[in-house]
Amino acid sequence: MDSTLIVPVDDPLRCPPLSSNIMAMTLNDIEEEVVFLKAINEIIDATINHSMLTLQGNDPESSILFESSTHQRFFNIVLVDFLSRTDKKAPVKRNSYLGALRAISACPQFDVDSSAVPLRNATGTFVDWLEQVVSVDVWLPSIDTKTSLRISRLDFIKMCGDISKHNVLRSVGVAEELRQALAVNGVSINLEDAMLTLGDFYERFHTDILNYHGSTIAEFLNNIRWGIYEYLQPEFRRSIVWEGGDPPKYRYTYPIGIGNEFAKQCYWDLMNEIRRPPYVRRFQVTKWLKLRY
């Protein structure tokens, strides 16, 4: 299985450049950063909000509770999009959103007095956590097999998200990934048996383990969202121009380098999002939800 999706081998993180020639639209580095940050804000805001989850307890013993199993499933689906690479026809270099965040953090276009440091730290911590290989005892009754499965968090989160998104006839690829993962751990089965045991795998890794990790993942995503907010505060203050009136009117002054109309719209929307803090306050998840898997 490929566990290098965060930063593709052929796409090393370095300065320069982020930009690429895809379709008719060509974005420079600052434009591409804006487009990525706008997309990342949208993804995180769709998952870390008070309609999706409830924040419980007090720091450093906080936790989150999904509103329902349907909300947990949606969380997993959107999380997989966040961990996957962008569409090859998108007007940006093809990368995962975390890969883009690492590139942005390494060479931030809007950094003022190290304002990008919290974003850099939050991104790196999440990447390290995802890439860690864990050992999980699993019982697969459909094939009468009990084993200890060594697998990266990135891999099982993506596999569960794909199962959440698709029915069994669209999950053959996940079944093949599961077959290969079991083979690495000494359990040889054919593709038919792998299809049979998808439900067992999903029950263990999505219903059980992802629910256990939900609070920790939410903390990672929320820290990234706050990191973006803090990183762009100096740019917001530079850019906004109040024009009076009741209610007050305002406009933004585009930075040098943003000329593409799509990038301008993304910049305007991004600054509007930076006007307010993220939906959920910063929180620290209890250590008891960070000890296993």
ZILIN-V559190 format. One record per residue. PSI is psi in whole degrees, -180 to 180 (NA if undefined). BURIAL is 1 if it has 24 or more other C-alpha atoms within 12 Angstrom, else 0. Layout:
{{PSI;BURIAL} {PSI;BURIAL}}
This chain:
{{149;1} {111;0} {24;1} {27;1} {-20;1} {-48;1} {98;1} {148;0} {-38;0} {12;0} {65;0} {152;0} {112;1} {161;0} {144;0} {-161;0} {165;1} {-25;1} {163;1} {167;1} {90;0} {135;0} {-158;0} {-15;0} {126;0} {122;1} {139;1} {-178;1} {-47;1} {-37;1} {-43;1} {-38;1} {-44;1} {-45;1} {-44;1} {-46;1} {-37;1} {-45;1} {-40;1} {-42;1} {-44;1} {-45;1} {-48;1} {-42;1} {-27;1} {-20;1} {-34;1} {85;1} {168;1} {-7;0} {-29;0} {-37;1} {161;1} {130;1} {125;1} {154;0} {-177;0} {148;0} {142;0} {34;0} {33;0} {163;1} {166;1} {156;1} {122;1} {146;1} {-28;0} {172;0} {-29;0} {-40;0} {-38;1} {-40;1} {-44;1} {-41;1} {-44;1} {-41;1} {-48;1} {-36;1} {-40;1} {-40;1} {-40;1} {-32;1} {-9;1} {174;1} {154;1} {162;1} {139;0} {-17;0} {0;0} {153;1} {34;1} {162;1} {136;1} {124;1} {164;1} {162;1} {-35;1} {-38;1} {-42;1} {-41;1} {-38;1} {-39;1} {-42;1} {-43;1} {-32;1} {-35;1} {65;1} {135;1} {-19;1} {18;1} {130;1} {121;0} {45;0} {32;0} {-16;1} {-6;1} {-47;1} {-37;1} {-43;1} {-44;1} {-43;1} {-40;1} {-47;1} {-39;1} {-41;0} {-42;1} {-46;1} {-42;0} {-44;0} {-37;1} {-8;1} {134;0} {130;0} {159;0} {124;0} {127;1} {126;0} {143;1} {120;0} {84;1} {-27;0} {-27;0} {14;1} {53;0} {134;0} {130;0} {171;0} {118;0} {120;1} {123;1} {148;1} {152;1} {-39;1} {-46;1} {-47;1} {-29;1} {-43;1} {-40;1} {-45;1} {-39;1} {-39;1} {-38;1} {-40;1} {-36;1} {-35;1} {156;0} {-179;0} {-31;0} {-12;0} {8;0} {17;1} {-37;1} {-40;1} {-39;1} {-40;1} {-39;1} {-42;1} {-42;1} {-43;1} {-40;1} {-41;1} {-38;1} {-41;0} {-30;0} {17;0} {11;0} {112;1} {120;0} {162;1} {175;0} {-36;0} {-44;0} {-35;1} {-38;1} {-41;1} {-35;1} {4;1} {-41;1} {-40;1} {-44;1} {-45;1} {-41;1} {-43;0} {-46;1} {-29;1} {-59;1} {-39;1} {-67;0} {-42;1} {-35;1} {-40;1} {-42;1} {-8;1} {-43;1} {-43;1} {-44;1} {-42;1} {-39;1} {-44;1} {-50;1} {-41;1} {-38;1} {-37;1} {-44;1} {-43;1} {-35;1} {-42;1} {-44;1} {-48;1} {-38;1} {-40;1} {-1;1} {-44;1} {-38;0} {-39;1} {-46;1} {-36;0} {-37;0} {-37;1} {137;0} {116;0} {136;0} {14;0} {-167;0} {171;0} {104;0} {160;0} {139;0} {156;0} {166;0} {167;0} {143;1} {113;0} {139;1} {159;0} {133;0} {-18;0} {104;1} {-23;0} {135;1} {-39;0} {-43;0} {-37;1} {-44;1} {-42;0} {-39;1} {-46;1} {-47;1} {-40;0} {-44;1} {-38;1} {-38;1} {-32;1} {-9;1} {-30;1} {154;0} {164;1} {160;1} {-41;1} {134;1} {160;1} {142;1} {159;1} {122;1} {143;1} {143;1} {-22;0} {-13;0} {17;1} {14;0} {-17;0} {163;0} {NA;1}}
